[in-house]
Amino acid sequence: MTRETILPDFSAKLKELRKARNLTQKNMAELLQCTVRYYQMIEYGQINIPVSTLLILANYFGVSTDCLLGLTGSLSRGE
């Protein structure tokens, strides 16, 4: 049984940003202080995340929350 991807743009962008920094899912789980499985569910778009987690990720990668959510193609915060 496969789960529906809730936020496909977010999932793709998060994975892209993680890989661009050569980070593992374990690294990301440590950053968010969660289990690797929980992080995988975030990255695979299987769960909604709290706004606080979205802000942590945006700040860490230096991008806007709109960018992470796929609402804008811009990676910078000021555009």
Buried (B, 14 or more C-beta within 10 A) or exposed (E): EEEEEBBEBBBBBBBEBBEEEEBEBEBBBEBBEBEBEBBBBBBBBBEEBEEEBBEBBBEBBEBBBBBBBBEBEEBEEEE
